[in-house]
């Protein structure tokens, strides 16, 4: 258990940066990765619902895929909004 904690701390990316904006950008990147992992878990769970034959599997899959789509396109949406303003 100690090895896992120590290796996680040593191999993790440093989130802190020289300025507040750079720190916020790094935190946003990390949050995006975590969100993508959770979204892929949702797609896997929806696929399991399909295999089990649950009636709400189609709804779950649609919601999970829309979540993945929004998370993947979020950086380009943000850059578009920044470019317009």
PyMOL commands that set and color helices and strands:
alter all, ss='L'
color gray80, all
select helices_A, chain A and resi 2-11+20-52+57-84
alter helices_A, ss='H'
color red, helices_A
deselect
rebuild
show_as cartoon
